[in-house]
Amino acid sequence: MGGAGILLLLLAGAGVVVAWRPPKGKCPLRCSCSKDSALCEGSPDLPVSFSPNLLSLSFVRTGVTQLKAGSFLRIPSLHLLSLANNHLEALPRFLFRGLETLTHVDLRGNPFQCDCRVLWLLQWMPTVNASVGTGACAGPAALSHMQLRHLDPETFKCRAIELSWFQTVGESALSVEPFSYEGEPHIVLAQPFAGRCLILSWDYSLQRFRPEEELPAPSVVSCKPLVLGPSLFVLAARLWGGSQLWARPSPGLRLAPTQTLAPRRLLRPNDAELLWLEGQPCFVVADASKAGSTTLLCRDGPGFYPHQSLHAWHRDTDAEALELDGRPHLLLASASQRPVLFHWTGGRFERRTDIPEAEDVYATRHFQAGGDVFLCLTRYIGDSMVMRWDGSMFRLLQQLPSRGAHVFQPLLIARDQLAILGSDFAFSQVLRLEPDKGLLEPLQELGPPALVAPRAFAHITMAGRRFLFAACFKGPTQIYQHHEIDLSA
């Protein structure tokens, strides 16, 4: 062919006639080349020895099933690129990066699998001035024969998340609470058997969480932090010996006990929550004793004092502060009746309603998504539930098997609304809210290592990384790291 002088070559799909001259040493085997064009047919792979000034390339009718990433980096001047009629099921991501001069791309006749591997191509096509012939999908079956140009990139679910083990904190715990003090994130654990509230911070040199300070608190069930400017407070709710308030007036000082909280009312605390009422911080402590009552303590001067007794004689197990219809509300779960919803009016909480079809609820936690308020209700026996506020009451949305559950905790991590359903007898389940369905769908099981009787979850962002803490009653606290995985890569 090299001795034939000048031949006329019709490039496949290009529709133009060009003159062919064999440049010395620049035309790969099984390709026909002109000064600035090349046609490769039946080649086992895309050659790499083209002239960097090549303007048009046709690579057609081969047995190639995939191309290597960066195949066109050495020929940045391409105007036309035909990969038609091959056996390509997908293209490497950013295959056309750097080809700023492209005017036409022909991809027709390939058995593309229209899954996450083509997402980058669908997102790339509207961003370029080149005309792109893409052809139809060969699979999956639901998209077979559909033109690629008709696919909506928004319908592709190509982002996955994973929680993998990162670190263990040796002692068991009943609660875990994140807080930020002086611009640094911290975690405080309630460790009843160790008899303390343990504050953890990030060790930048070791890239791990380390103990920073511990507060003696025998039989503690909840350590609730509150930051007010330079001051840090920690409420230590204890089963025996009285609940205490610890305070640090300013940075550089250590936390010190400053107040014993309502010793005649808080007989057997089971949970403590922070809420703001009319611009003032308050704590509500759920009391599980037969003779006690859940107590609202609000700040008055240097300390926190009882403002209201709630729900006496009902052995409350959990308190949840939330906002509904623009007003503060409080939800109390107890061992003796269905959860009761209170609303703030006239400077106190008044009973508003209870939650129907919600017997034997141990704890409640809420989250917001899409303008709606959802509720996760934990049940030790029977199914845990997800409910949605309809403007007058919470109504059942979803039921989830949950034998042995003491915690059903919603968490917003990055862009994902998750909920973790703990279990004393099986793996804890991580679920994710699917916006299209409005339901929680299984995502993964936590472990190994397995969680032993989990009681609380919390997440914290540190040094650009996201971590999940799992406080366990019969085993050590486990820390997991949150990873995002791009399935379109």
N, C-alpha and C positions, 0 to 999 in steps of 0.2 A: 504494500500500500504506500510505503514511503517513496517509491519511484514513480508513482502515477502522476506526479505534478500536483496540479490544483484540482481537487474534487469538490463537488457540491454536496453538502450534507444537510439534510432536513432534521433539525433537532426535534426529538419526540416531545409533542405537546407544546413546543415553542411557536410553531407556525411561521418561522422565519428561515430564510436560506442564507447560509454563511459559507465563506470560503475556508477550505481546510489547508493548512500548512503544518507539517510536523516539526514543531520546535525541538531542537536537539536536547534530548535527555529530560524533557518535561512532560511527556505523555505516558502515563502508566500503562501497564499491560492490560489488555482487553478494553482499552478506551481508544476512541478516535478523537483527535484534538485539532483545533484550529488555533489561530493566534490568541484568541480570548474565549474559546468555547471548548467544551468536552462532552462526549457522549460515552458512557460506560454501560455496557450491557453484558449480563451474565457474569459479572465480577463477583468473586466470593466475599469481598469486603470493599468498603469505600476507600480508594487509594488516598495517600497523603502527599504524593509528590507532584501536585499540580503547581502551575505557575501562580504566584501570589496575585497576579493581575487578572486572573480568570474572571470573566463576567457572567458566563452561562454554563451550568452544569446539569446534565441529565444522567441519573443513575437509575436504570430501569430494568425490569424483568430479570431479577436476580433471586437467589435463594436466601438472601440475607434476612434474618429475623430481628436483628437489632443493630443499632448504630452505637459507636462509642461516643461518650461525652466529649465535646470539644472538637468534633470532626471537621468543622469549618473554620477553625481559628486561624489557619494558615492561608485562607483565601477570603480576606475580608471585603473584597471588591465585588462580590457576586451581586448580580441583578436578578438572575433567574436561577431557581433551584428546583429541579424536578426529582422527586423520589417516588414517582408513580409506579404502580403495578409491581410492587415487591411483596415481601412477606412480613412486613413490619407490624407488630402488634402494639407497639408503643415507641415513642421517641424520647431520648434522654432529655432531662429538664434543661431548659435554657440552651437548646441545640443551636438556636439562631442568634444567640447573643453576639453582639459586635458586628452583625451584618446590617449596617445602617442603610445600605444602598439598595436593599431588596425591593423589587417591584412586583414579583410574581413568585408564588410557591405552589407547587403541584404535589399533593399528597394522596391523590385518588388511587383507588385500586389496592389499598392495603387493608388487611383484616384487623383494624384497630379494635382493641379491647377498651371500651369506653368506661373505664373505672377511674380511680384516682390518678392513674398514670397520665391521663390526657388532660387533667385539670389545668396544668400550667399552659398547655397549648390553647385551651379555650379562653384563658385569661389573657394570653398574648395576642391572639388574633385581632381584637378590637383596638389594640394599642399601636398597630403598625399601618403604614400607608399601602403596603403590598397587598395585592389580591391573593387570596388563599383558597385553593381548591382542596377540600379535605375528604370528600367521599363520605361513606356511611360506616356505621359501627358494625362489627362482626359479632360482638358480644358486649356485655352479658345478654341473656335471652330477652330480658325486659326492654333492652334498647336496640336489639338486632334490627339492622336495615335503616335505623334512624340517622339522618344526616348530622354530622358533627356540628355544623353551623347552627343547628336548631336546638342544641343542648344548652341548658341553663347552668352556668358554673355554680350558682347559689344552691343548687340541689345536691351537689356533691359533698359528702361528709368525709373529708379527708384529713381531719385533725383528731388525733387520739391523745389521751393523757394516761399517765401511769404513775402510781405511787409506789416507790421502792424504798426498802429499809435503809436508814441512814445512821442511827445512833440509838443506844439504849441508856436510859437513866435508871439506875439500879432498883430504887425502892418503889413500892406500889403507891398509887395515888387515887383519890376520889374525884378531884376536880383539876382542871387546867385552864388558866386564864392568861391571854396575851394583854400586854399594855406597852405604851411607849412613854419613856421618861427621858427628858433631856435629849430628845431626838433619836434615842436608841431603843429598838424593840426589846422587850423582855417577856419572860414567861414566869408565872408563879404556879407551883403545884401544891395541892393540899395532900400531905402524906401522913395519914393517921397513925400508921404503925411506927414510923420514924418520929412522930410527934412534932411535926414542924410544917411551916409554910416555906417552901424552898424556891428562891428566886434564881432563875437562870438568865445568863446573857451570852452573847456571841463572842467567842475567842477568835479574833482575826488571824492570829498567828497559827493556831492549830486547826482553824476552820471547823470548829465544833462548838456545841453549847457547853457551858461550864457553870457550876454553882457560883453565884455572886454573893448571896446573903441568905441566911436562914433565920426564921423566927420561931422560937419554941412555942408549940401549940399542941399539947397532948390531945388525942382524940379529935383532931380537926376534920371537918367534913367539907369545908369550902373556904378558900382564900380569895377574897374579892378585892381587886385593886381599884384605886381611884386617884387620878392625877389632877391636881388643882394648881395650875401655874408651876411654881418651883416645889410645891409640896406633894408628897406621896403618902397616901393612906392605904392600909390593907386591913380589911375586916376578916378576922379569923373566927369563923363559926365553929364552935366546939360542942361535942356531946356532953362532956363532963368538965366541970371547973369554970364554966362561964365563957361566953364569947367575948373577944377582945378587939379593940381598935388599936392598930399600930400606926405611927406617924413618923415621917421624915420632913421636917420643916423646910429644908433646903438641901441642894446637892452637897455631897461631901460629908454629910452626917449619916449615921446609921439609924435604921428604923428602931423605934422604942415604943413599948406599950404606953398608951395614954389614957385608956378608958375601958372599963368593964361595961358591956352593953346589956341593958335591961335584964338583970339577973333573975328577976321574978317572972318574966314573961317568956324568955327564950330558954325553955327547959330541955328540948331535944331538937336542935336545928337539923334540917336535912338538906337545905339549899339556901343560897343567898344570891340576890341579884341587885344590880345597880340600876337606878332609874332617875330621871330628872323630872321634877314637878315644879312648874312655875318658876323655872330658872334656877332651882336649888337642887343639889344632889341629895338623894335618899337611897337607903338600902331597904330591901324587903327580905326578911328572913322567914322561910317556911318552917313551921314547927310541927314535928310529927308526934308529939306526946299527947296522951289522952286529955291531959289537963291544961295543955298550953294553947297558944293561939299565934298564928302568923302575925308578925309585927312589922309595921312600917316605921323606920327610923330616919329622921331628916336632920340635916345639919342645923345646929343652933349654936352660934358662937364657935368655940374650939372643938366641940364634940358633936355626936349624933345621938338624938334622944327620941323616945317613942312618940310618934305622931298619931298612930291609930292601930288598934288591934283588929285583926280580920279573921273571920272564919274559925271562931273558937270551937274546940272539941272535935274537929274533923280530921285530925292527924294528917296534916298536909305534908306531901312528899316533894312538891316542886312548885316554884313560882316562875312566871315568865312575864316580863314587861314588854309591851308592844303598843304601837299606835294604830288606831282604827278611826276612820272618818275624821282625822285631824286632831284627835284627843287621846291622852294617855289612857291605857287600859292595863289591867293586870289579870292574868289567868292563873288560877290555883288548882293544882291536881292534888287529890287526897286519896287515902285508903278507904274512905267510907262513902264516897259518892262521886258522881260525874264531875268533870272539871267545871269550875264556875268562873265566869267572866265578870270582872268589875270594871267600871269606868270612873274617871276622875271628874267630880263635879262638886262645886261648892267647897273646895278645899279638902275633900276627902274622897275615898273610894266607896262607891255604892254598887250593889249587885245589879248587873244588867241582865244576864241570862246564863244558862248552863249549856253544855254541848250535848246534843242528843246522840243516842246510839254510841256512847263512848264510856262504857263501864270499865272498871279496873285499869284506868290509865295511870301509869306511874309518873310520867313526866311529859311536858310539852315544850316544843321549840318552834319558832316561826321564822319565815323568810318571805321576801318580796320578789316577784318576778312578773314582768309584763304589766305592771300596774295593779296586780292582784296580791293579796296577802294569803299565804299558805301556812298550814299548821301541821307539824309532825308530832303525832301522839304515840308515845312508847307504851307498849303493853308487854308484860312479862309472860302472860299466858294468853294465847289467841293471836290475832293478827294486829300488828301495828297499823296505823292509819295516816293518810294524808287528807287534810280537809282544806277547803277554800272559803274565804269570807265572801258572802253574797250581799253584804250591806246591812243585814240584820242578824245573821248567825253564821256559824261555820257549818258547812255541809260536806258530807263524805265525798271524796274524789277517788281514793285508791286505798286498797288494803294490801298489806305485805306480810307474809308469814314471818314470825319473829319469836319463836320459842326461846325463852330465856333472855329477853332483851331488857336492859335497864337504860339504854340510851339510843335515841334516834335523832341524830344531830345534823341539821342543815348547815352547810358551809359554802360561801362564795369564794372560790379560788380562781384567780385570774378571770377568765371569761365564763367559767363553768359553775353552774349552780349544782352543787353536790349535796348528798345526804348520806350519812353513814349510819347503818343499822348494826349496832353491836349485839353480841350474843355470848352468853355464858357457856353454851354447849356446842357452838359451831363457829366457822369463820365469820368475821364481821364483813358485811357487804357494803361496798361503795356503789351508790346509785347516782345517776346524772339526770337532771331535768331535761327532757327533750321538748324544745319549744313547740315543734309541730304538733305533738300529741298532748302537751300539757301534763305529762305523766313522768314519774321517775322510772328510769330503766336501769337494769343492772350494768355495772361497768367493770368491776373487778372485786376479788376477795382480798382482804388485807392479810399479808403474811406470805411466806415465813419471814421472821418468826411470828407465830400465832399470838394473837392477843388473848390474855387470860382474864376474863371477867371485865371487859372494858366498861368504863363509867362516864367518860367525857372525852370530847375531841375539840381541838382548836388548831388554827393555822396561823402562821406568822411568815412575813417576808423579810429576809435578811440577806444583805449583800447581793441583791438581784436574784436570790433563790427563794423558793417557796417550800415551807416545811409544814407537815401535819404532825401534831402531838396527839398521842393516844394514851390517856391515863387509865391504868388497869388496877382493879382492886386486889386481885390475887397474883399479880405478876408485875414485872417492871414496866415503867412507862417506855413506850416505843416512839421513835421519831422517824417519820418517812419523808422522803423528798418528792416533790411534785415535778414531773417531767412532761413536756409537750412533745408529741411525735407527729411529724408531717408525713402522712402516708402518700402524698403526691410526689415526694422526692424520688 
